């Protein structure tokens, strides 16, 4: 018959090993599934990025170069396939040895629903890969981008992970076994003391007072467990913060892609449409051709302006924008801004009030900030816009649609756009650029606004 400490050791060891094996298997398959899903997401993100790049390409050699360069950077298999299934660009093998891909499962899915995936052995390179395919268009022609990653990488990574997990588990198993052994010794000591006491009591011999520290040990263990819980709680909070940062980074990336795609979509469509019309209609009257060319030129300038905005945003954000501070008349700067804006808003009234003041500023940047604020007021109001000047501030006042209070906290953030109440902050860069320019000058931007009553934009020196 086993003694109590031996029974405790055997039972604890059996339960621990069973739980350990179960957790190891569950963790392995859960982590494997998570890893494969992450690879799939990464492939989808890379395909989306490549599709944006390839939309502007109509030269086959350029497409091949892009595929080759991206393969070197990402170490992924990349294939560009036309609507008939012919491979026009391939990162891992000579095109002459590649069969038609029209019957590939992922291509069939992508042709039907725009997106497809499959995991199988490649007939081309004789290895198992995870394939992701997406349909896209270049000049109204349908193509498919397909990216793939080797599943043997997953196996290699998981083998390393399994070995590491096994080593850690073995280490902790040894520690746990030793701890269990010493606990069993403590139990044996306590039970021996109790048995001796009972024996002495049975034999009616003189008794020594029984003193047990067993309960106190439990108190110490509880105290230590509380400390462990606090540490684990802190780690969980740190992990939550890291996950939140990761989600925020992914959301910002998606917002950037969405914003840029939105802003470039219309100009590109207009340029493409008018260009195609001019090319197809050889007998087009010169007046109409000139009109179309002006439209193309205007939208090309619009795209150039967007690119300049993005470049300036990066400079301001990275602190690379230099200031050329010189004493300037604020009133003169405002008058120049108003004069430029009146060419665009010919039927609108902009009133300048107040006294002039001379301040050291970068005239180009501060003009950009003031013009942006005045133009916002012109866009979102129908009445006159007032610009008040004083020694402490510049205030742009409008009687327009206003901004909700909950939006005011976020309106200066990069790529933040307001959709309510007719607001459309374009790329979401305007007020971010204004705020960044004012920060460079150590100025402040304050906004007061009421819905359907208007807004006041203060630039405080």
C-alpha positions in Angstrom: 0.0 0.0 0.0 1.3 3.4 -1.0 2.0 6.1 1.6 0.2 9.4 1.3 3.2 11.3 0.0 4.0 8.6 -2.6 0.3 8.6 -3.7 0.5 12.4 -4.0 3.6 12.3 -6.1 2.2 9.6 -8.5 -1.2 11.3 -8.8 0.4 14.8 -9.3 2.9 13.5 -11.8 0.2 11.6 -13.9 -2.2 14.6 -14.0 0.7 17.0 -14.8 1.9 14.9 -17.7 -1.6 14.4 -19.1 -2.3 18.2 -18.9 1.1 18.9 -20.4 0.6 16.6 -23.4 -2.9 18.0 -24.0 -1.8 21.6 -23.8 1.1 20.9 -26.0 -1.1 19.3 -28.7 -3.7 22.0 -28.5 -1.1 24.8 -28.5 0.7 23.2 -31.5 -2.4 22.9 -33.7 -3.8 26.3 -32.6 -0.4 28.0 -33.3 -0.1 26.2 -36.6 -3.5 27.3 -37.8 -2.7 30.9 -36.6 0.6 30.8 -38.5 -1.0 29.6 -41.7 -3.8 32.3 -41.4 -1.1 34.9 -40.8 0.8 33.8 -44.0 -2.5 34.0 -45.9 -3.2 37.6 -44.6 0.4 38.6 -45.5 0.0 37.2 -49.0 -3.3 39.0 -49.5 -1.8 42.3 -48.3 1.2 41.9 -50.7 -1.1 41.1 -53.6 -3.2 44.2 -52.9 -0.1 46.3 -52.8 1.2 44.8 -56.0 -2.1 45.2 -57.8 -2.0 49.0 -57.1 1.5 49.2 -58.5 0.7 47.1 -61.6 -2.5 49.2 -62.5 -0.2 51.9 -63.9 1.9 49.4 -65.9 1.2 48.3 -69.5 4.7 47.3 -70.4 5.4 43.5 -70.1 9.1 43.9 -69.4 8.4 46.4 -66.6 5.9 44.0 -65.0 8.5 41.2 -65.2 11.1 43.5 -63.5 8.6 44.4 -60.8 7.9 40.7 -60.1 11.6 39.9 -60.1 12.4 42.8 -57.7 9.5 42.0 -55.4 10.5 38.3 -55.3 14.0 39.3 -54.2 12.6 41.5 -51.4 9.8 39.2 -50.1 11.2 35.7 -51.0 7.7 34.7 -52.3 6.7 33.0 -55.5 4.9 35.5 -57.7 3.0 34.8 -60.9 1.1 37.1 -63.2 -1.4 35.3 -65.4 -3.6 36.6 -68.2 -7.3 35.8 -68.7 -6.5 32.8 -70.9 -4.3 31.2 -68.2 -1.0 32.0 -69.9 1.8 33.0 -67.5 3.2 36.4 -68.5 5.6 36.8 -65.5 7.0 34.2 -63.1 9.5 34.7 -60.3 10.8 31.1 -59.8 11.0 29.5 -63.3 11.6 30.2 -67.0 8.3 31.0 -68.7 9.1 28.6 -71.5 8.7 25.6 -69.2 5.5 26.7 -67.5 2.1 25.2 -68.5 -1.1 27.0 -68.9 -2.6 27.9 -65.4 -6.3 28.3 -66.4 -7.3 25.1 -64.6 -5.5 25.9 -61.4 -8.1 25.9 -58.5 -7.1 29.3 -57.1 -7.3 30.8 -60.6 -10.7 29.3 -61.2 -12.0 30.7 -57.9 -10.5 34.1 -58.6 -12.1 34.2 -62.0 -15.5 33.5 -60.5 -15.4 35.5 -57.3 -12.3 37.7 -57.6 -10.3 35.8 -55.0 -9.0 32.2 -54.7 -6.7 30.1 -52.6 -5.4 26.5 -52.6 -2.6 24.4 -51.0 -0.9 21.7 -53.1 2.3 20.5 -54.7 3.4 22.8 -57.5 3.7 21.1 -60.8 6.3 23.7 -61.8 8.7 23.6 -58.9 7.7 20.3 -57.3 7.1 21.7 -53.8 4.0 22.2 -51.7 2.9 25.8 -51.5 0.0 27.9 -50.2 -1.4 29.8 -53.2 -3.4 33.0 -53.1 -4.8 34.6 -56.3 -6.6 37.8 -57.0 -8.3 39.2 -60.2 -7.4 42.7 -61.3 -7.4 44.8 -64.5 -4.8 46.7 -66.6 -6.3 48.9 -69.4 -9.6 47.0 -69.2 -7.8 43.6 -69.6 -8.2 41.0 -66.9 -5.2 39.5 -65.2 -4.5 37.5 -62.1 -1.8 38.1 -59.4 -0.9 34.9 -57.7 1.5 34.7 -54.7 2.6 31.6 -52.9 4.7 30.6 -49.9 6.4 27.3 -49.2 4.6 25.2 -46.6 7.9 23.5 -45.7 8.8 26.9 -44.1 5.8 26.4 -41.8 7.0 22.8 -40.9 10.6 24.0 -40.3 9.4 26.9 -38.1 7.0 24.6 -36.2 9.8 22.0 -35.7 12.0 24.7 -34.1 9.0 25.9 -32.0 8.2 22.4 -30.9 11.8 21.8 -29.8 11.9 25.1 -27.9 8.5 24.3 -26.3 9.8 20.8 -25.4 13.0 22.2 -23.8 11.0 24.8 -21.8 8.4 22.2 -20.8 11.2 19.7 -19.7 12.8 22.4 -17.7 9.6 23.4 -15.9 8.7 19.7 -15.5 12.0 19.1 -13.6 11.3 22.2 -11.4 7.7 21.0 -10.9 8.9 17.5 -10.0 11.4 18.8 -7.5 8.8 21.2 -6.0 6.3 18.3 -5.7 8.9 16.1 -4.1 9.7 18.7 -1.4 6.0 19.3 -0.9 5.5 15.6 -0.4 8.4 15.5 2.1 6.6 18.3 4.0 3.4 16.4 3.9 5.2 13.2 5.2 6.8 15.2 8.0 3.5 16.7 9.0 1.7 13.3 8.8 4.5 11.6 10.7 4.2 14.3 13.4 0.5 13.7 13.6 0.9 9.9 13.7 3.5 10.2 16.4 1.2 12.4 18.3 -1.7 10.0 17.9 0.6 7.1 18.9 1.6 8.9 22.0 -2.0 9.7 22.7 -3.0 6.0 22.3 -0.1 4.9 24.6 -1.1 7.6 27.1 2.4 8.9 27.2 3.3 12.4 28.0 2.4 14.7 25.1 4.4 17.5 23.5 2.2 20.3 22.2 1.5 19.7 18.5 2.5 22.6 16.3 1.9 22.6 12.6 3.1 25.2 10.1 1.2 23.7 7.3 -1.5 26.4 7.2 1.1 29.1 7.3 2.8 27.5 4.2 -0.5 27.7 2.4 -0.6 31.4 3.4 2.8 31.9 1.9 1.8 30.0 -1.3 -1.3 32.2 -1.6 0.8 35.3 -1.2 3.2 34.2 -3.9 0.4 33.2 -6.2 -1.1 36.7 -5.8 2.3 38.2 -6.9 2.4 35.8 -9.9 -1.2 36.9 -10.8 -0.1 40.6 -10.6 2.8 39.9 -12.9 0.7 37.9 -15.3 -1.9 40.8 -15.3 0.8 43.3 -16.2 2.0 41.0 -19.0 -1.6 40.7 -20.3 -2.0 44.4 -20.3 1.3 44.9 -22.1 0.2 42.2 -24.6 -3.2 44.0 -25.1 -1.4 47.3 -25.7 0.9 45.7 -28.2 -2.1 44.1 -30.0 -3.9 47.4 -29.9 -0.8 49.1 -31.5 -0.7 46.4 -34.1 -4.4 46.8 -35.0 -3.9 50.6 -35.1 -1.0 50.2 -37.5 -2.9 47.9 -39.8 -6.0 50.1 -39.7 -3.8 53.2 -40.5 -2.2 51.3 -43.4 -5.6 50.3 -44.8 -6.8 53.9 -44.3 -3.8 55.2 -46.2 -4.3 52.8 -49.1 -8.0 53.6 -49.2 -7.5 57.4 -49.0 -4.8 57.4 -51.8 -6.8 55.0 -54.0 -9.9 57.2 -53.5 -8.1 60.4 -54.4 -6.4 59.0 -57.5 -9.4 57.1 -58.8 -11.3 59.9 -60.4 -8.3 61.8 -62.0 -7.0 58.5 -63.5 -10.4 57.6 -64.8 -10.8 61.1 -66.4 -7.3 61.0 -67.9 -7.8 57.5 -69.2 -11.2 58.3 -70.7 -10.3 61.5 -72.5 -7.0 60.0 -73.7 -8.8 57.0 -75.2 -11.4 59.3 -76.8 -8.7 61.4 -78.5 -6.8 58.3 -79.7 -9.9 56.6 -81.1 -11.4 59.7 -82.8 -8.9 60.8 -85.4 -11.3 63.4 -86.8 -12.1 65.1 -83.6 -12.4 68.9 -83.9 -9.5 70.9 -82.6 -11.6 72.8 -80.1 -12.9 69.6 -78.5 -9.5 68.1 -78.5 -8.1 71.2 -76.8 -10.9 71.0 -74.2 -10.1 67.3 -73.5 -6.4 68.0 -73.3 -7.1 70.8 -70.8 -9.1 68.3 -68.7 -6.2 65.8 -68.8 -3.7 68.5 -67.9 -6.0 69.7 -65.0 -6.3 66.2 -63.5 -2.6 65.5 -63.9 -2.0 68.7 -61.9 -4.5 67.5 -59.3 -2.6 64.2 -59.0 0.7 66.1 -58.7 -0.8 68.3 -56.0 -1.8 65.2 -54.1 1.7 63.8 -54.3 3.1 67.1 -53.2 0.8 67.0 -50.2 1.9 63.5 -49.3 5.6 64.4 -49.6 5.1 67.5 -47.4 3.2 65.4 -44.9 6.1 63.0 -44.6 8.6 65.8 -44.2 6.6 67.5 -41.5 6.0 64.2 -39.7 9.7 63.2 -39.8 10.8 66.7 -38.8 12.8 67.1 -42.0 11.0 70.3 -43.2 13.3 73.3 -42.6 11.9 76.8 -41.7 13.0 80.0 -43.3 11.9 82.6 -40.7 11.8 86.2 -41.8 9.7 89.2 -40.4 6.5 89.2 -42.4 3.3 91.3 -42.5 0.5 88.9 -41.5 -2.1 91.1 -43.2 -0.2 91.0 -46.5 0.1 87.2 -46.3 -3.6 87.0 -45.7 -4.4 89.4 -48.6 -2.3 87.3 -51.0 -4.1 84.1 -49.9 -7.5 85.7 -50.4 -6.4 87.0 -53.8 -5.4 83.5 -54.9 -8.6 81.9 -53.5 -10.9 84.5 -55.2 -9.7 83.2 -58.6 -11.2 79.9 -57.7 -14.2 81.1 -55.6 -15.1 84.2 -57.8 -18.6 84.7 -56.4 -17.6 84.4 -52.7 -16.9 87.3 -50.3 -13.9 87.1 -48.0 -13.6 90.0 -45.5 -10.4 90.9 -43.7 -10.7 92.8 -40.4 -8.3 94.0 -37.7 -4.8 95.4 -37.4 -1.6 94.3 -39.1 1.2 92.7 -37.1 4.7 91.7 -38.2 5.9 88.3 -37.1 8.9 86.0 -38.0 7.4 83.1 -40.0 8.2 80.9 -43.0 6.0 82.8 -45.5 5.5 79.9 -47.8 4.4 77.4 -45.1 2.2 79.9 -43.1 0.5 81.0 -46.4 -0.3 77.3 -47.0 -1.8 76.9 -43.6 -3.9 80.1 -43.8 -5.1 79.3 -47.3 -6.1 75.8 -46.2 -8.2 77.1 -43.4 -9.9 79.8 -45.5 -10.6 77.4 -48.3 -12.2 74.9 -45.8 -14.5 77.7 -44.7 -15.4 78.6 -48.3 -16.2 74.9 -49.1 -18.5 74.3 -46.1 -20.3 77.6 -45.9 -22.4 79.7 -48.3 -22.1 83.1 -46.6 -19.1 85.4 -46.3 -15.9 84.2 -44.6 -14.3 86.7 -42.2 -10.6 86.8 -41.4 -9.9 88.6 -38.1 -6.3 89.8 -37.4 -5.0 90.8 -34.0 -1.6 90.8 -32.1 -2.5 87.5 -30.5 -4.1 85.5 -33.3 -5.6 85.1 -36.7 -9.3 83.9 -36.7 -11.1 82.5 -39.8 -14.9 82.7 -39.2 -17.6 81.0 -41.2 -21.3 80.5 -40.9 -21.3 77.0 -42.4 -22.4 73.5 -41.4 -20.1 73.2 -38.4 -18.3 70.2 -36.9 -19.6 67.8 -34.2 -17.7 68.0 -30.9 -16.8 64.3 -31.0 -15.0 64.9 -34.4 -13.0 67.9 -33.1 -10.7 65.7 -31.1 -9.6 63.7 -34.2 -9.9 66.2 -37.0 -6.1 67.1 -36.9 -5.0 63.5 -37.2 -3.4 62.3 -40.4 -5.7 60.7 -42.9 -8.8 61.4 -40.7 -11.8 62.3 -42.8 -15.2 63.5 -41.5 -18.2 62.0 -43.3 -21.0 63.5 -41.2 -22.8 66.8 -42.1 -21.3 67.0 -45.6 -17.7 67.3 -44.4 -15.1 65.7 -46.6 -11.6 66.5 -45.6 -10.2 65.0 -48.9 -7.2 62.9 -48.1 -7.5 63.8 -44.5 -4.2 65.7 -44.7 -5.3 69.4 -44.8 -5.7 70.1 -41.1 -2.9 67.7 -40.2 -0.5 69.8 -42.4 -1.9 73.0 -40.9 -1.3 71.6 -37.4 2.2 70.5 -38.2 3.1 73.8 -39.8 1.9 75.7 -36.7 3.7 73.3 -34.4 7.0 74.1 -36.3 6.3 77.8 -35.6 5.3 77.1 -31.9 1.8 78.4 -32.8 -1.4 76.8 -31.7 -4.6 75.8 -33.7 -7.8 76.0 -31.8 -11.2 75.2 -33.3 -14.6 76.3 -32.0 -17.7 75.0 -33.8 -21.4 74.5 -33.6 -23.5 72.4 -35.9 -25.4 74.5 -38.4 -24.0 77.7 -36.9 -20.4 77.7 -38.2 -16.8 77.4 -37.1 -14.0 79.6 -35.8 -10.4 78.5 -36.6 -7.8 80.3 -34.4 -4.1 80.5 -35.2 -2.6 81.7 -31.9 1.0 83.1 -32.0 
